[in-house]
Amino acid sequence: MSLRSDVPPFIVMDVMEAAAAREAQGHKVIHMEVGQPGTPAPRAALDAVKRALDRETLGYTVALGLPDLRARIAGHYRQRYGVDVAPERVVVTTGSSAGFVLAFLALFDAGAKVALPSPGYPCYRHILTALGQVPVLLGTDAASRWMPTARQIEQAATREGVSGLVIASPANPTGTMLEGNRLAEIVEACRHHKIWLVSDEIYHGLTYGLPEETALARTSGAIVVNSFSKYFSMTGWRVGWLVVPQELVRPVERLAQNLYISPPTVAQVAAIGAFDGLDELEANKRVYAENRALLLGELPKAGLERIVPADGAFYLYVDVGDFTSDSVAFTKEMLDETGVAATPGVDFDAGRGSRYVRFCYAGTTADMAEAARRLAGWGRLTTRG
């Protein structure tokens, strides 16, 4: 067995499996563990697929993806951000996960150091580790609004010799966003120290007050990763995209040809159609906003008072340190005793995550209300320490 396979598990998937086992026994589980919308793909996406199934063979596409989809994605940047992106710079991928693999392989040699925020999406560091690259964690906290700072990046460059940085705004698991000029400061720090900037923008479209900004508005040298999974409500379709500098298009294409041949054709057809379903997607977002408001009001009544600012995405990152120092055991008890599934914070931060839990509020409002009711009646939250 190779050393590359010796990566930690993606714990949220283990929780999802345990929740499914409980459901198979006839119990009603409220799923707040996996970051997955409870709504289907937009009707326009499904209609596009139905038409294609009747008319097309749906064989391989070119490795970079369907030209029509790449053009629609480029148009998305003009319409949403006022940023011109050449369709030739867009790479369609098999979900954002494949996008990260392609980006990390194209940018970094084995042994290269890449800075990551902590807490953060665990697969960043697991993919880097599997590729023989070295994650360098930048600790964040309330003082930095749970986001990395330009000063941290400068220190990582001079002390650690990092050659890359991954950021996400809105972030997973916290939902926090970069405010004001902080993205501009990070871009400048990366430029000054010749650090490749990888911007994970998968939760764009899901914000609740603060404006979202693409890194492409600040620099054409960033690599942007996005997906149809979250805002577009298409997790199981496994389709995402990269926007890369022109000089990386051909290297990424060569990697994609050899690793994946092409993204799933039927998913690409659905993605083209999804751009015609924005009204439906905005309605989904209004449900998330309602769920967010409900939980921000109800969880403190259950004793879960310390919640990280939830600017975007569909997560609440909650400090449960008054009740436990073992978030894995805590979430297992919560699932067993209340039927509410949530993700232990150690998935996102191996140290401090022992006192945090992430709740996803992308389900129905009725389910969120039921989860709040169950937690309010859970005796574990009346026992501190």
C-alpha positions in Angstrom: 0.0 0.0 0.0 1.4 3.4 -1.0 2.1 6.1 1.6 0.0 8.4 -0.6 -3.1 6.5 0.4 -2.4 7.1 4.1 -4.5 10.2 4.4 -7.1 10.8 7.1 -10.7 10.1 6.3 -13.2 12.8 5.3 -15.0 12.5 8.6 -18.3 14.0 7.4 -18.7 11.1 5.0 -18.4 8.7 8.0 -21.1 10.6 9.8 -23.3 10.5 6.7 -22.8 6.7 6.7 -23.7 6.4 10.4 -26.8 8.5 9.8 -27.9 6.4 6.8 -27.5 3.2 9.0 -29.7 4.8 11.6 -32.3 5.6 9.0 -32.2 2.0 7.7 -33.3 1.0 11.2 -36.4 3.2 10.8 -35.3 6.3 12.7 -36.0 9.8 11.3 -32.6 11.6 11.0 -32.2 15.3 10.4 -29.2 15.7 8.1 -27.1 18.6 9.1 -23.7 16.9 8.4 -23.1 17.0 4.7 -22.9 20.3 2.9 -25.6 19.3 0.4 -28.7 21.2 -0.7 -32.0 19.4 0.0 -33.3 20.6 -3.3 -32.9 18.9 -6.7 -31.1 20.3 -9.7 -33.0 23.2 -11.3 -35.8 22.3 -13.6 -34.0 23.9 -16.6 -31.1 21.5 -16.0 -33.3 18.5 -15.9 -35.2 19.6 -19.0 -31.9 20.0 -20.9 -30.8 16.5 -20.0 -34.1 15.0 -21.1 -33.7 16.6 -24.5 -30.2 15.4 -24.8 -31.0 11.8 -23.8 -33.5 11.7 -26.7 -31.2 13.3 -29.3 -27.6 12.7 -28.5 -25.2 9.8 -27.9 -23.5 11.6 -24.9 -20.0 10.3 -25.7 -16.7 11.9 -24.6 -16.3 15.6 -24.9 -13.0 17.4 -25.3 -11.0 17.3 -22.0 -11.6 21.0 -21.3 -15.3 20.6 -21.5 -18.1 21.5 -23.9 -17.4 24.8 -25.6 -21.0 26.0 -24.9 -20.6 25.4 -21.2 -17.2 27.1 -21.1 -18.9 30.1 -22.8 -21.8 30.2 -20.4 -19.4 30.1 -17.4 -17.4 33.0 -18.9 -20.6 34.9 -19.4 -21.5 34.2 -15.7 -18.4 36.3 -14.7 -19.5 39.2 -16.9 -23.0 39.1 -15.5 -22.4 38.5 -11.8 -19.1 40.3 -11.3 -18.5 42.6 -14.3 -15.3 40.7 -15.0 -14.3 39.6 -18.5 -13.0 36.0 -18.7 -12.0 34.4 -22.0 -13.9 31.1 -22.5 -10.5 29.6 -23.4 -9.4 30.0 -19.8 -12.3 28.0 -18.4 -11.7 24.3 -17.7 -14.8 22.1 -16.9 -14.0 19.5 -14.2 -15.5 16.5 -12.6 -16.7 18.5 -9.6 -14.4 20.9 -7.7 -12.5 17.9 -6.2 -11.0 17.1 -9.6 -10.4 20.9 -10.1 -8.2 20.9 -7.0 -6.3 17.8 -8.2 -5.7 19.4 -11.6 -4.7 22.8 -10.1 -2.4 21.3 -7.5 -0.7 19.0 -10.0 -0.3 21.8 -12.5 1.1 24.3 -10.0 3.2 22.4 -7.4 5.9 19.8 -7.5 6.2 17.1 -4.8 7.5 18.7 -1.6 6.1 22.1 -2.4 4.5 23.9 0.6 1.0 25.3 0.2 -0.6 27.5 2.9 -4.2 26.7 4.0 -6.5 28.4 6.5 -7.3 26.4 9.7 -10.1 25.5 10.3 -10.7 24.7 6.7 -12.0 22.2 4.2 -10.2 19.0 5.0 -9.8 17.8 1.5 -7.4 20.6 0.7 -4.8 19.2 2.9 -5.6 15.6 2.2 -5.3 16.0 -1.6 -2.1 17.9 -1.2 -0.7 15.2 1.1 -1.7 12.4 -1.3 0.1 14.3 -4.1 3.3 14.5 -2.0 2.9 18.2 -1.3 3.0 19.8 2.1 0.2 21.7 3.7 1.2 24.7 5.9 -1.7 25.6 8.2 -2.5 29.3 9.0 -4.4 29.4 12.2 -7.4 31.7 12.2 -9.7 32.9 15.0 -12.3 35.4 16.1 -9.7 38.2 16.0 -9.1 37.6 12.2 -12.8 36.8 11.6 -11.7 33.2 11.0 -9.9 34.2 7.8 -6.1 34.3 7.0 -4.4 37.7 6.9 -1.9 39.2 4.5 0.7 39.3 7.4 0.3 35.5 7.9 0.9 34.9 4.2 4.0 37.1 4.2 5.3 35.2 7.3 4.6 31.8 5.6 6.5 33.0 2.6 9.6 34.1 4.5 9.6 31.5 7.2 8.2 28.4 5.5 8.9 29.1 1.8 5.3 28.4 0.7 4.7 28.5 -3.0 0.9 28.5 -2.9 -2.1 29.6 -0.9 -5.7 28.3 -0.9 -8.4 30.7 0.3 -12.2 30.4 0.4 -14.7 33.2 0.9 -17.3 32.2 2.0 -15.4 29.6 3.9 -16.1 26.1 5.0 -16.8 25.3 7.9 -17.2 28.8 9.3 -19.3 30.6 6.6 -17.1 33.7 7.2 -16.1 36.0 4.3 -13.2 38.4 3.6 -14.3 41.9 4.3 -13.3 45.2 2.8 -9.8 45.3 1.3 -8.6 42.0 2.8 -8.8 40.1 -0.5 -6.8 42.9 -2.2 -4.2 42.7 0.5 -3.9 38.9 0.1 -3.6 39.2 -3.6 -0.8 41.8 -3.2 1.0 39.6 -0.7 0.9 36.7 -3.1 2.1 38.8 -6.0 5.0 40.2 -3.9 6.2 36.8 -2.8 5.4 35.0 -6.0 2.8 32.7 -4.4 0.2 31.0 -6.6 -3.3 32.0 -5.3 -6.0 29.3 -5.5 -9.4 30.8 -4.7 -12.2 28.4 -3.8 -15.4 30.2 -4.7 -17.7 27.2 -4.5 -20.1 29.1 -2.1 -20.4 32.2 -4.2 -24.1 33.0 -4.7 -24.8 32.0 -1.1 -24.2 35.2 0.9 -26.5 37.0 3.3 -25.4 40.7 3.3 -21.7 41.0 2.7 -20.8 41.4 -1.0 -18.9 38.5 -2.6 -15.8 39.2 -4.7 -14.1 36.9 -7.1 -10.3 36.9 -7.0 -10.4 37.4 -10.8 -11.5 41.0 -10.1 -8.2 41.6 -8.5 -5.8 39.6 -10.6 -5.7 37.5 -13.8 -3.0 35.3 -12.2 -5.3 33.6 -9.7 -6.7 30.1 -10.2 -10.4 30.0 -9.3 -12.2 26.8 -8.4 -16.0 26.6 -8.5 -18.7 24.1 -8.8 -22.3 23.4 -9.7 -22.8 21.6 -6.4 -23.8 24.2 -3.9 -25.5 27.3 -5.3 -26.7 25.3 -8.4 -27.9 22.4 -6.2 -26.2 19.7 -8.3 -23.9 17.8 -5.9 -24.4 14.3 -7.3 -23.9 15.5 -10.9 -20.2 16.0 -10.3 -19.4 19.0 -12.4 -17.4 22.1 -11.6 -14.9 24.4 -13.2 -11.5 26.1 -13.0 -10.5 29.5 -14.4 -6.8 29.5 -15.0 -4.2 31.9 -16.4 -3.7 31.4 -20.1 -0.2 29.8 -19.6 -1.8 27.0 -17.5 -4.5 26.1 -20.0 -2.5 23.6 -21.9 -0.7 22.0 -18.9 -4.1 21.5 -17.2 -5.6 20.1 -20.4 -2.8 17.5 -20.7 -3.4 16.4 -17.1 -7.2 16.3 -17.6 -6.8 14.2 -20.8 -4.8 11.6 -18.9 -6.5 11.6 -15.6 -10.2 12.0 -16.6 -10.5 12.0 -20.4 -13.5 14.4 -20.0 -16.0 15.4 -17.4 -19.4 13.5 -17.5 -21.2 14.7 -20.7 -24.7 14.5 -19.2 -23.6 16.6 -16.3 -22.2 19.2 -18.6 -25.5 19.4 -20.5 -27.3 19.8 -17.2 -24.9 22.6 -16.2 -25.6 24.5 -19.4 -29.3 24.3 -18.6 -28.8 25.3 -15.0 -27.9 28.9 -16.0 -31.5 29.2 -17.2 -32.8 28.3 -13.7 -31.5 31.3 -11.7 -35.0 32.2 -10.4 -35.4 28.8 -8.9 -31.9 28.9 -7.4 -32.6 32.3 -5.8 -35.7 30.8 -4.2 -33.5 28.1 -2.8 -31.2 30.7 -1.3 -34.2 32.4 0.4 -34.9 29.1 2.1 -31.3 28.9 3.3 -31.6 32.5 4.6 -34.7 31.6 6.5 -33.1 28.5 8.0 -30.0 30.5 9.0 -32.2 33.1 10.8 -34.2 30.3 12.5 -31.1 28.5 13.9 -29.3 31.7 14.9 -32.4 32.4 17.0 -33.1 28.9 18.3 -29.7 27.3 18.9 -28.7 29.8 21.7 -31.9 28.9 23.5 -30.7 25.3 23.5 -27.4 26.4 25.0 -25.4 26.6 21.8 -24.6 30.3 22.1 -21.1 30.7 20.6 -21.5 30.7 16.9 -18.9 31.9 14.4 -20.2 34.8 12.2 -22.2 33.1 9.4 -21.7 35.5 6.4 -22.3 33.0 3.7 -22.4 29.3 2.6 -24.9 27.3 4.6 -23.1 26.4 7.7 -23.0 27.3 11.4 -19.7 26.6 13.2 -20.6 26.3 16.9 -18.3 26.2 19.9 -19.5 23.3 22.1 -16.5 23.5 24.5 -18.8 24.0 27.5 -20.1 20.5 26.9 -17.3 18.5 25.5 -13.6 18.3 24.6 -14.3 15.5 22.1 -16.5 16.6 19.2 -16.4 13.2 17.6 -18.0 11.5 20.6 -20.3 14.5 21.1 -21.7 14.3 17.5 -22.1 10.5 17.8 -24.1 11.0 21.0 -26.2 13.7 19.4 -27.0 11.4 16.4 -27.8 8.4 18.7 -29.9 10.4 21.2 -31.6 13.1 19.1 -31.3 11.9 15.5 -29.6 15.1 14.5 -26.5 14.5 12.4 -23.7 17.1 12.4 -20.0 17.1 11.6 -17.3 17.2 14.4 -15.0 20.1 14.1 -11.9 17.9 14.1 -12.7 17.3 10.4 -11.7 20.9 9.8 -9.2 21.6 12.5 -7.4 18.6 14.1 -6.6 20.5 17.3 -9.2 23.2 18.2 -11.9 21.3 16.3 -12.4 19.0 19.3 -14.6 21.8 20.8 -16.5 22.7 17.6 -19.4 21.2 15.6 -20.5 22.2 12.1 -24.2 22.3 11.3 -25.4 22.5 7.7 -28.7 24.3 7.2 -29.3 23.5 3.6 -32.3 21.2 4.3 -36.0 22.2 4.6 -37.1 24.8 7.1 -39.3 22.2 8.8 -36.3 20.0 9.3 -34.3 22.8 10.8 -37.1 23.7 13.2 -37.4 20.0 14.2 -33.6 19.9 14.8 -33.8 22.9 17.0 -36.6 21.4 19.0 -34.8 18.1 19.5 -31.6 19.9 20.6 -33.5 22.1 23.0 -34.8 18.9 24.7 -31.4 17.1 24.7 -30.2 16.6 28.2 -26.6 16.6 27.1 -26.8 20.4 26.5 -27.8 21.0 30.2 -24.5 19.4 31.4 -21.5 21.6 31.1 -17.9 20.3 31.2 
